[in-house]
């Protein structure tokens, strides 16, 4: 059962650049609303975004959309893919 669960969800961590904790929250909200993302969390302290992808999602394609959505919510942010 454990191996089935591991295969069905994939988590990745990305380095980000953002100016304030409130902006990091905007990025987190934008990421969570992106198709292909099951869950996301942004840490302003560590400047990292953790993303859990939906089953069958292509992480690279999903992250391109996450970056676009984050830029709409907070223009002065960056996700290093």
N, CA, C and O atoms as CSV, one atom per row, in Angstrom:
chain,resi,resn,atom,element,x,y,z
A,1,UNK,N,N,0.835,-1.204,0.000
A,1,UNK,CA,C,0.000,0.000,0.000
A,1,UNK,C,C,0.870,1.256,0.000
A,1,UNK,O,O,0.554,2.230,-0.683
A,2,UNK,N,N,1.955,1.236,0.756
A,2,UNK,CA,C,2.849,2.398,0.828
A,2,UNK,C,C,3.391,2.749,-0.552
A,2,UNK,O,O,3.419,3.924,-0.919
A,3,UNK,N,N,3.826,1.745,-1.328
A,3,UNK,CA,C,4.400,2.027,-2.643
A,3,UNK,C,C,3.350,2.588,-3.597
A,3,UNK,O,O,3.664,3.422,-4.447
A,4,UNK,N,N,2.118,2.137,-3.463
A,4,UNK,CA,C,1.038,2.676,-4.299
A,4,UNK,C,C,0.833,4.164,-3.982
A,4,UNK,O,O,0.683,4.985,-4.886
A,5,UNK,N,N,0.831,4.495,-2.691
A,5,UNK,CA,C,0.656,5.893,-2.298
A,5,UNK,C,C,1.809,6.742,-2.810
A,5,UNK,O,O,1.592,7.853,-3.294
A,6,UNK,N,N,3.017,6.238,-2.711
A,6,UNK,CA,C,4.190,6.998,-3.146
A,6,UNK,C,C,4.126,7.287,-4.645
A,6,UNK,O,O,4.541,8.357,-5.091
A,7,UNK,N,N,3.618,6.355,-5.405
A,7,UNK,CA,C,3.543,6.542,-6.852
A,7,UNK,C,C,2.433,7.508,-7.247
A,7,UNK,O,O,2.547,8.199,-8.260
A,8,UNK,N,N,1.360,7.564,-6.460
A,8,UNK,CA,C,0.204,8.348,-6.876
A,8,UNK,C,C,0.372,9.841,-6.603
A,8,UNK,O,O,-0.261,10.661,-7.269
A,9,UNK,N,N,1.215,10.208,-5.633
A,9,UNK,CA,C,1.450,11.622,-5.400
A,9,UNK,C,C,2.950,11.891,-5.442
A,9,UNK,O,O,3.757,11.077,-4.993
A,10,UNK,N,N,3.297,13.037,-5.983
A,10,UNK,CA,C,4.686,13.418,-6.057
A,10,UNK,C,C,4.831,14.797,-5.416
A,10,UNK,O,O,4.034,15.701,-5.666
A,11,UNK,N,N,5.849,14.935,-4.598
A,11,UNK,CA,C,6.108,16.220,-3.958
A,11,UNK,C,C,7.484,16.721,-4.401
A,11,UNK,O,O,8.440,15.953,-4.504
A,12,UNK,N,N,7.557,18.009,-4.656
A,12,UNK,CA,C,8.830,18.625,-5.004
A,12,UNK,C,C,8.956,19.947,-4.268
A,12,UNK,O,O,7.964,20.573,-3.893
A,13,UNK,N,N,10.196,20.350,-4.075
A,13,UNK,CA,C,10.490,21.607,-3.401
A,13,UNK,C,C,11.222,22.526,-4.373
A,13,UNK,O,O,12.096,22.082,-5.117
A,14,UNK,N,N,10.863,23.802,-4.364
A,14,UNK,CA,C,11.452,24.781,-5.279
A,14,UNK,C,C,11.942,25.992,-4.497
A,14,UNK,O,O,11.298,26.436,-3.546
A,15,UNK,N,N,13.081,26.516,-4.908
A,15,UNK,CA,C,13.584,27.753,-4.312
A,15,UNK,C,C,12.787,28.909,-4.911
A,15,UNK,O,O,12.513,28.938,-6.111
A,16,UNK,N,N,12.425,29.853,-4.057
A,16,UNK,CA,C,11.657,31.010,-4.517
A,16,UNK,C,C,12.338,32.295,-4.068
A,16,UNK,O,O,13.222,32.284,-3.211
A,17,UNK,N,N,11.913,33.387,-4.656
A,17,UNK,CA,C,12.342,34.707,-4.221
A,17,UNK,C,C,11.092,35.553,-4.066
A,17,UNK,O,O,10.323,35.729,-5.011
A,18,UNK,N,N,10.897,36.082,-2.846
A,18,UNK,CA,C,9.707,36.884,-2.556
A,18,UNK,C,C,10.072,37.865,-1.439
A,18,UNK,O,O,10.900,37.553,-0.583
A,19,UNK,N,N,9.453,39.049,-1.449
A,19,UNK,CA,C,9.880,40.134,-0.562
A,19,UNK,C,C,9.283,40.132,0.838
A,19,UNK,O,O,9.895,40.665,1.763
A,20,UNK,N,N,8.101,39.544,1.015
A,20,UNK,CA,C,7.478,39.613,2.334
A,20,UNK,C,C,6.609,38.383,2.585
A,20,UNK,O,O,6.260,37.648,1.661
A,21,UNK,N,N,6.271,38.180,3.851
A,21,UNK,CA,C,5.470,37.020,4.238
A,21,UNK,C,C,4.077,37.067,3.608
A,21,UNK,O,O,3.541,36.031,3.214
A,22,UNK,N,N,3.492,38.255,3.511
A,22,UNK,CA,C,2.177,38.394,2.899
A,22,UNK,C,C,2.223,37.995,1.422
A,22,UNK,O,O,1.306,37.351,0.914
A,23,UNK,N,N,3.296,38.384,0.747
A,23,UNK,CA,C,3.473,38.020,-0.668
A,23,UNK,C,C,3.627,36.501,-0.807
A,23,UNK,O,O,3.123,35.905,-1.759
A,24,UNK,N,N,4.319,35.890,0.139
A,24,UNK,CA,C,4.484,34.440,0.131
A,24,UNK,C,C,3.126,33.754,0.261
A,24,UNK,O,O,2.884,32.732,-0.382
A,25,UNK,N,N,2.236,34.309,1.090
A,25,UNK,CA,C,0.882,33.756,1.225
A,25,UNK,C,C,0.108,33.861,-0.078
A,25,UNK,O,O,-0.623,32.943,-0.448
A,26,UNK,N,N,0.270,34.984,-0.777
A,26,UNK,CA,C,-0.394,35.147,-2.081
A,26,UNK,C,C,0.101,34.082,-3.056
A,26,UNK,O,O,-0.683,33.509,-3.812
A,27,UNK,N,N,1.412,33.821,-3.030
A,27,UNK,CA,C,1.983,32.785,-3.903
A,27,UNK,C,C,1.407,31.415,-3.557
A,27,UNK,O,O,1.067,30.632,-4.443
A,28,UNK,N,N,1.303,31.139,-2.264
A,28,UNK,CA,C,0.768,29.849,-1.823
A,28,UNK,C,C,-0.671,29.666,-2.303
A,28,UNK,O,O,-1.028,28.607,-2.819
A,29,UNK,N,N,-1.490,30.697,-2.133
A,29,UNK,CA,C,-2.885,30.634,-2.588
A,29,UNK,C,C,-2.961,30.409,-4.088
A,29,UNK,O,O,-3.751,29.589,-4.557
A,30,UNK,N,N,-2.139,31.136,-4.844
A,30,UNK,CA,C,-2.145,31.004,-6.304
A,30,UNK,C,C,-1.722,29.598,-6.715
A,30,UNK,O,O,-2.304,29.017,-7.631
A,31,UNK,N,N,-0.722,29.054,-6.048
A,31,UNK,CA,C,-0.250,27.707,-6.378
A,31,UNK,C,C,-1.328,26.669,-6.100
A,31,UNK,O,O,-1.546,25.763,-6.904
A,32,UNK,N,N,-2.004,26.804,-4.955
A,32,UNK,CA,C,-3.043,25.837,-4.569
A,32,UNK,C,C,-4.198,25.824,-5.568
A,32,UNK,O,O,-4.858,24.800,-5.742
A,33,UNK,N,N,-4.441,26.959,-6.223
A,33,UNK,CA,C,-5.564,27.059,-7.166
A,33,UNK,C,C,-5.190,26.603,-8.572
A,33,UNK,O,O,-6.036,26.594,-9.465
A,34,UNK,N,N,-3.931,26.226,-8.775
A,34,UNK,CA,C,-3.461,25.824,-10.096
A,34,UNK,C,C,-3.837,24.373,-10.377
A,34,UNK,O,O,-3.659,23.499,-9.528
A,35,UNK,N,N,-4.354,24.130,-11.568
A,35,UNK,CA,C,-4.720,22.775,-11.976
A,35,UNK,C,C,-3.487,21.879,-11.946
A,35,UNK,O,O,-2.424,22.252,-12.442
A,36,UNK,N,N,-3.641,20.696,-11.362
A,36,UNK,CA,C,-2.534,19.749,-11.270
A,36,UNK,C,C,-1.840,19.774,-9.911
A,36,UNK,O,O,-0.999,18.924,-9.619
A,37,UNK,N,N,-2.202,20.760,-9.081
A,37,UNK,CA,C,-1.609,20.870,-7.741
A,37,UNK,C,C,-2.613,20.353,-6.708
A,37,UNK,O,O,-3.740,20.840,-6.628
A,38,UNK,N,N,-2.191,19.361,-5.921
A,38,UNK,CA,C,-3.033,18.869,-4.821
A,38,UNK,C,C,-2.891,19.777,-3.617
A,38,UNK,O,O,-3.876,20.126,-2.967
A,39,UNK,N,N,-1.639,20.163,-3.322
A,39,UNK,CA,C,-1.391,21.024,-2.171
A,39,UNK,C,C,-0.084,21.773,-2.395
A,39,UNK,O,O,0.791,21.324,-3.136
A,40,UNK,N,N,0.027,22.912,-1.745
A,40,UNK,CA,C,1.254,23.699,-1.837
A,40,UNK,C,C,1.456,24.450,-0.535
A,40,UNK,O,O,0.496,24.836,0.132
A,41,UNK,N,N,2.713,24.652,-0.183
A,41,UNK,CA,C,3.030,25.482,0.970
A,41,UNK,C,C,4.256,26.314,0.638
A,41,UNK,O,O,5.189,25.846,-0.014
A,42,UNK,N,N,4.237,27.552,1.098
A,42,UNK,CA,C,5.345,28.472,0.855
A,42,UNK,C,C,5.885,28.922,2.206
A,42,UNK,O,O,5.132,29.331,3.090
A,43,UNK,N,N,7.196,28.839,2.348
A,43,UNK,CA,C,7.841,29.323,3.560
A,43,UNK,C,C,8.647,30.571,3.228
A,43,UNK,O,O,9.612,30.519,2.466
A,44,UNK,N,N,8.236,31.692,3.811
A,44,UNK,CA,C,8.978,32.935,3.609
A,44,UNK,C,C,10.341,32.848,4.298
A,44,UNK,O,O,11.325,33.396,3.800
A,45,UNK,N,N,10.399,32.165,5.434
A,45,UNK,CA,C,11.652,32.060,6.194
A,45,UNK,C,C,12.736,31.313,5.415
A,45,UNK,O,O,13.894,31.728,5.406
A,46,UNK,N,N,12.358,30.213,4.763
A,46,UNK,CA,C,13.351,29.400,4.038
A,46,UNK,C,C,13.381,29.710,2.546
A,46,UNK,O,O,14.233,29.201,1.818
A,47,UNK,N,N,12.437,30.556,2.090
A,47,UNK,CA,C,12.285,30.864,0.664
A,47,UNK,C,C,12.157,29.590,-0.170
A,47,UNK,O,O,12.860,29.388,-1.160
A,48,UNK,N,N,11.224,28.735,0.275
A,48,UNK,CA,C,10.958,27.488,-0.445
A,48,UNK,C,C,9.464,27.305,-0.646
A,48,UNK,O,O,8.650,27.683,0.195
A,49,UNK,N,N,9.128,26.713,-1.790
A,49,UNK,CA,C,7.749,26.322,-2.081
A,49,UNK,C,C,7.739,24.812,-2.223
A,49,UNK,O,O,8.497,24.247,-3.012
A,50,UNK,N,N,6.869,24.156,-1.449
A,50,UNK,CA,C,6.694,22.716,-1.573
A,50,UNK,C,C,5.376,22.482,-2.279
A,50,UNK,O,O,4.349,23.047,-1.904
A,51,UNK,N,N,5.409,21.644,-3.304
A,51,UNK,CA,C,4.217,21.391,-4.111
A,51,UNK,C,C,3.966,19.893,-4.168
A,51,UNK,O,O,4.877,19.102,-4.415
A,52,UNK,N,N,2.722,19.522,-3.935
A,52,UNK,CA,C,2.283,18.138,-4.105
A,52,UNK,C,C,1.431,18.089,-5.371
A,52,UNK,O,O,0.416,18.775,-5.489
A,53,UNK,N,N,1.871,17.267,-6.303
A,53,UNK,CA,C,1.209,17.206,-7.614
A,53,UNK,C,C,0.129,16.133,-7.644
A,53,UNK,O,O,0.235,15.102,-6.980
A,54,UNK,N,N,-0.908,16.396,-8.425
A,54,UNK,CA,C,-1.981,15.420,-8.624
A,54,UNK,C,C,-1.442,14.228,-9.410
A,54,UNK,O,O,-0.458,14.330,-10.142
A,55,UNK,N,N,-2.111,13.113,-9.235
A,55,UNK,CA,C,-1.716,11.894,-9.931
A,55,UNK,C,C,-1.722,12.121,-11.444
A,55,UNK,O,O,-2.684,12.660,-11.991
A,56,UNK,N,N,-0.664,11.717,-12.103
A,56,UNK,CA,C,-0.579,11.831,-13.553
A,56,UNK,C,C,-0.178,13.205,-14.057
A,56,UNK,O,O,-0.020,13.397,-15.263
A,57,UNK,N,N,-0.012,14.163,-13.157
A,57,UNK,CA,C,0.350,15.519,-13.583
A,57,UNK,C,C,1.824,15.561,-13.989
A,57,UNK,O,O,2.655,14.845,-13.430
A,58,UNK,N,N,2.128,16.402,-14.961
A,58,UNK,CA,C,3.510,16.633,-15.372
A,58,UNK,C,C,4.039,17.812,-14.552
A,58,UNK,O,O,3.626,18.950,-14.776
A,59,UNK,N,N,4.951,17.552,-13.601
A,59,UNK,CA,C,5.406,18.629,-12.711
A,59,UNK,C,C,5.958,19.856,-13.440
A,59,UNK,O,O,5.715,20.988,-13.021
A,60,UNK,N,N,6.690,19.638,-14.515
A,60,UNK,CA,C,7.272,20.780,-15.243
A,60,UNK,C,C,6.169,21.667,-15.832
A,60,UNK,O,O,6.219,22.890,-15.702
A,61,UNK,N,N,5.178,21.050,-16.477
A,61,UNK,CA,C,4.070,21.813,-17.063
A,61,UNK,C,C,3.248,22.500,-15.970
A,61,UNK,O,O,2.867,23.662,-16.113
A,62,UNK,N,N,2.979,21.786,-14.893
A,62,UNK,CA,C,2.194,22.358,-13.794
A,62,UNK,C,C,2.935,23.558,-13.199
A,62,UNK,O,O,2.322,24.589,-12.920
A,63,UNK,N,N,4.241,23.427,-13.006
A,63,UNK,CA,C,5.007,24.506,-12.389
A,63,UNK,C,C,5.095,25.743,-13.282
A,63,UNK,O,O,5.195,26.862,-12.779
A,64,UNK,N,N,5.058,25.554,-14.597
A,64,UNK,CA,C,5.002,26.715,-15.500
A,64,UNK,C,C,3.712,27.496,-15.234
A,64,UNK,O,O,3.722,28.726,-15.195
A,65,UNK,N,N,2.593,26.765,-15.050
A,65,UNK,CA,C,1.312,27.417,-14.751
A,65,UNK,C,C,1.326,28.034,-13.351
A,65,UNK,O,O,0.787,29.120,-13.139
A,66,UNK,N,N,1.949,27.333,-12.397
A,66,UNK,CA,C,2.054,27.873,-11.034
A,66,UNK,C,C,2.806,29.195,-11.077
A,66,UNK,O,O,2.392,30.166,-10.444
A,67,UNK,N,N,3.904,29.239,-11.816
A,67,UNK,CA,C,4.702,30.468,-11.904
A,67,UNK,C,C,3.864,31.598,-12.501
A,67,UNK,O,O,3.881,32.717,-11.988
A,68,UNK,N,N,3.127,31.314,-13.584
A,68,UNK,CA,C,2.262,32.331,-14.207
A,68,UNK,C,C,1.236,32.846,-13.200
A,68,UNK,O,O,1.044,34.055,-13.069
A,69,UNK,N,N,0.581,31.933,-12.491
A,69,UNK,CA,C,-0.450,32.320,-11.526
A,69,UNK,C,C,0.139,33.112,-10.367
A,69,UNK,O,O,-0.479,34.061,-9.885
A,70,UNK,N,N,1.321,32.730,-9.921
A,70,UNK,CA,C,1.974,33.455,-8.832
A,70,UNK,C,C,2.354,34.861,-9.278
A,70,UNK,O,O,2.234,35.810,-8.502
A,71,UNK,N,N,2.811,35.005,-10.521
A,71,UNK,CA,C,3.182,36.325,-11.044
A,71,UNK,C,C,1.952,37.240,-11.143
A,71,UNK,O,O,2.060,38.454,-10.971
A,72,UNK,N,N,0.784,36.645,-11.421
A,72,UNK,CA,C,-0.452,37.438,-11.459
A,72,UNK,C,C,-0.808,37.927,-10.059
A,72,UNK,O,O,-1.257,39.059,-9.884
A,73,UNK,N,N,-0.603,37.062,-9.061
A,73,UNK,CA,C,-0.952,37.401,-7.673
A,73,UNK,C,C,0.088,38.317,-7.038
A,73,UNK,O,O,-0.246,39.194,-6.241
A,74,UNK,N,N,1.347,38.106,-7.399
A,74,UNK,CA,C,2.456,38.874,-6.813
A,74,UNK,C,C,3.537,39.031,-7.877
A,74,UNK,O,O,4.387,38.158,-8.056
A,75,UNK,N,N,3.486,40.167,-8.579
A,75,UNK,CA,C,4.357,40.370,-9.745
A,75,UNK,C,C,5.842,40.290,-9.408
A,75,UNK,O,O,6.652,39.906,-10.251
A,76,UNK,N,N,6.197,40.649,-8.183
A,76,UNK,CA,C,7.599,40.716,-7.814
A,76,UNK,C,C,8.075,39.442,-7.117
A,76,UNK,O,O,8.758,39.505,-6.095
A,77,UNK,N,N,7.711,38.291,-7.673
A,77,UNK,CA,C,8.149,37.010,-7.092
A,77,UNK,C,C,8.809,36.181,-8.165
A,77,UNK,O,O,8.663,36.459,-9.355
A,78,UNK,N,N,9.534,35.163,-7.747
A,78,UNK,CA,C,10.157,34.248,-8.712
A,78,UNK,C,C,10.167,32.855,-8.117
A,78,UNK,O,O,10.342,32.668,-6.913
A,79,UNK,N,N,9.974,31.876,-9.003
A,79,UNK,CA,C,10.120,30.454,-8.654
A,79,UNK,C,C,11.216,29.916,-9.559
A,79,UNK,O,O,11.143,30.038,-10.782
A,80,UNK,N,N,12.218,29.329,-8.955
A,80,UNK,CA,C,13.343,28.809,-9.741
A,80,UNK,C,C,13.077,27.343,-10.078
A,80,UNK,O,O,13.173,26.461,-9.225
A,81,UNK,N,N,12.738,27.108,-11.358
A,81,UNK,CA,C,12.372,25.756,-11.800
A,81,UNK,C,C,13.586,25.016,-12.319
A,81,UNK,O,O,13.475,23.863,-12.735
